[in-house]
Amino acid sequence: MKTSSHSIALLIPYFGTWPEWMDAMLVSCAGNPDIDWHFISDCGEPSAHPPNVYFHTSTFQEVCTLATQALGFPVHLTRAYKLCDLKPAYGLMFSDLLTDYDFWGHCDPDILWGSIRKFMTPKRLDRYDILTTRKKALAGHFCIYRNEERINRICLETADWKQMLNDNDTSYMLDEAFFSRRIEDYAADGHIQVYWNRALATSGSDQKPTLLGGQTLHWRKGRPFDEHGKAVSYRHWLFKGRPLIWEKGRTWNAYGQEMMYLHFHQLKAGFGPCSVRYGDEPKKMIVDKKGIHDV
């Protein structure tokens, strides 16, 4: 549902079982009531969720059928991670969901959202056609596109897309690598305006101090090394053990810098049960290498 000027819809096809941290993510979505999320999934609708998060029942095969119809060639994906190679086509594939939105985007589920509108400002949304959270590259975990045919159809010019999509043994990260180069060419020619001026989300480096929590670092040749003998930067050592923080709808990385969201992709492998449940209305959550906790 369109809720404001510069309305934004974020699309997440997701299949299998909801992740352990789903409730925590939904709490963070509730803190952005003028952004809509649309899950296309076979996981079932959670019993409680914010009104700006929508769930559309679909199978993985049905999404592949939508891709075939939108792209004009057969798309036969065999694993969900290959959806990364399909993300730039979501504006065409899910156009029926996007009619009333000014922008559509793709994102990942392993995220706690901060204040999106603080970073996606009216001034930026007026000026730019594509906005993302990596510097000089598109981010698969967040990229929004002006919902216009001239923008949505750029993806159709991707060379060898048919071959890359149907090569199920390889993940090409087309949403970030290949498509970034295509967008860079378009921007250089003046056809579109792209906001990728600075990093707005946690990177792998931002998660490194959190991963180092509990480790005994060793000094050798004037610098720190972790327990596996890998060199550690001085910055990571200085902030060792610092968690990522969500508090009252805003997010900070391990260095205390406010970010648009916390992408915890390098931390989640070690997560235990999540203590946050949607409806608990936590004031603060921390993300460390053991999981997400309300405090």
N, C-alpha and C positions, 0 to 999 in steps of 0.2 A: 504494500500500500504506500502510495506517495505521501510522505509526511511533511515535506518542507520544500522550499526552493533548493536547487542543487540536490535533489533526492538521489540517494545512493542505495543500490541493491548489491549485496555480496552473495555469490553463489558457491555452494560447497556440495558437490556430489560426494557421497560417503557411503561405503558399503561394508557389511559385516556386523560388527558390534560397536556400540558407542564406546569411546575411550573412557577410562576411569575418571578423567578430569572434566568430563562433559558438563557437570553441574557448575564447576568453577568458571568454565568458559561462558556458560549462559548467564551467570551473575555479571560477568564483565560486559556482555552484550546489553544487558538491562541498563547499564550505565550510559548507553548511547541510544536513547529512545528514538532519535531521528535518523538512525541508520537501520536498514532492514537486512536480515540474513535469510537466505533461502537454502535449506538443506534438501537435496534430492537423494533419497536414501531408501534402503530396505530394512533399516534398523528399528523402525517403529517410532511413533511420536512420544517423546518423554511425557510423563504424567504432569509435569509442571515446567513451564518455560515462559519467558517474557513475551509480550504481545508483538514485539518487533522481530521475532524469530519464527519462521514458517517452515513447515515440514511437508514435503511432497513425496508420496510413495512412488518408488520406481525401482526397477531392477537394474543391475549393471548392464545387462543385454539391451534393455530399453534405451539406456543412455547411448550405447553404441549405435543403435538404430537412429536416434536423433542426430548423431554425428554423421552417419552415412547420408541422411537426408539433407543436412545443412552443407556438407562439403562436396557432395556430388560424386563420391567414390566410396567403395566399401570400406568400412572401419571395423576390424575384428580384433578388439583388445581382449587379452586373456588374464590380465591382472590389473588391479585398481591403481597401482602406482603409475601405470602408463597414462593415467588421466593428466599428469603433468604435461605431457606432450600435446594435450587436447585443449588446455585452458584458454588459449587465445580465441578459440571458436565458441566459447560459451555464449557470447552475445548473439550469435546466429542460432545456436542450438536451442537456447531457452528464451527466444524472443517473445514468446507468449507470456512469460512471466514478467517481462521487462518493459511492457508498453508504457507504463506511467512513470518510468524513472528517467532522470537526466543522465545518470551514470550507472554503469554496471561494473562489477569487478569479480575477481576470483581471489580466494584466500585459503588458508589452511586451518585445520581444527586445533592444532597444538599451539594455541595462542590465548593469552589473557589480554583483553582490549583495554587500552587507556582511553583518553579523550580524543577520539578521532577528529572531531570538528575543530579542535585546537590546532591541528596540523593541516587538515583539509579545509582551509579557510574559504569564505566566499570569494575573496580576491584571487586565490589560486584556482578555484573551480571555474571562475569566469575566464581566466586566461588560458589554462592548459587543457588539452584534449586527453592526455594520458598522464596519470600521476601514480608514482610508486615510491617505495620506501628504501631502495638501495641507491647508492650513488653511481650514476652513469650506467645503470643496468636495471632491467625490469626484475621485480621480485615476484616469484611464484606465490609467496605467502601473502602478498597484498599488491594488487595493481588494479586501478580503476580506469575505465574508458568512457569517454563521452558517448552517450547512446545515440549515435548517428550512423547511418548506413556507410558513409565514407570511412568511418573509423572501424566499424565492425567487420568490414570486408577486407581490411588490410591483410588479415591472416590468410586469406585465400591465395595470396601471392607467395606464400612460403614454398620455396623450392624443395622438391622431393618429400613433401609432407606425407603423401600416400605411403611411400616406402618406409619412412621413419615411424609413422603411426602403427603400421602393421608388422613392424619388426619388434615382436614382443620380448625378444631376448635382451633388448637394449633400451635403457631410459636415456633419451637425448636431452632431457631438461629443456625442451623447446620453449617452454614458457619463459625461461630466463636467458639461455644462451643464444639460440638461433633467432628467436623473435626480437631480442634486444638489438641485434645487428640490423634487422630489417627496419625496426623503428628508428634506429640511429640514422639510417639512410633517409628515411622520410623526413625526419626533423632537420637534417642538414639541408635538404632541398626546400625547406620552408613550408611543406605541406601540412605539418602538424606541430603543435607545441607540446613538449614533454617536460614534466616536472620530475627530475631525478637528481636534484641538486645536492642532497645530503642523505645520510642514513637516518631513518626515523624509527627503526625497530632494532631489537637486540640481534646482534650477529653472533657467529660462533665465538669470536673473541670476547664478546660481552658475557658469554656463559662460562668462559674458561675459569675466572676466579671462583665461581660457584662450584664448578667441578673439582677444584683443588681443595675444597673444604675437607678437613680431617686428614689431609696428607701431611707427611713430614717431608719438607723440601730439603735438599742437600746442596750446599755450596761447593762449587768446583770451578777453579779458574776464574774466580771473581763473579760468578753468576749462579742463580738458582737452577736446580734440576728437580723434576718430580720423581716419585718413587719408581717410575719405569725408566729413568735415565734420560728423559726428554727435557731439553732446555725449556725454561719458563721465562717469559718476559718479566722485567722488573715491575711493570704495571700489574700484571696478573698476580705476582707475588705480594705486592703491596696491598691488594684488595682480596687476598685469599680468603675463601669461605663466605664472602658476602652474598646474600641471596638476592634474587630479583624480587621487586616489591610492587604489589597492586594495592592502592589505598584510595578509598572514596572515589573510584572511577578514574584514577590516574596511575601511571606506571613508571617505574624507575629501574634502570639497569644496575649492575653490581658496582658501578662507579658513581652512582648517585645522579646520573643524568636522566631527566625525564624523556621518555620515549612515547611514541604513539601506541605501541603495544609490545608485549613480551612474547617473543617467539622462542619456545623452549625446546627446540628440536634436538639439541645435543644433550639435554638433561633427561628427557622422558624415558630413556631406556632403563634407568635405575629407579623409576617411580614405584612407590608402594601405593596403598589405598589413599584416596583423596578424602580429606576430612570435611571438605566443603560440600554442602547440599544446597541446591537452588531453593530459595525461600528462607534460608538462614539469615540473609541480609548481612553478611560479614562487612565490617568496616575496613579490614585489612587482610590481605593474603600474601604469603611469601612463597616463592618458588625456590627450592634448593634441589640438590641432587637426589633426595629421597622422595620428593613429590611436592604437592601443593597443600598448604595448610592455612587455616584461618587463625588469626591471632587477635 
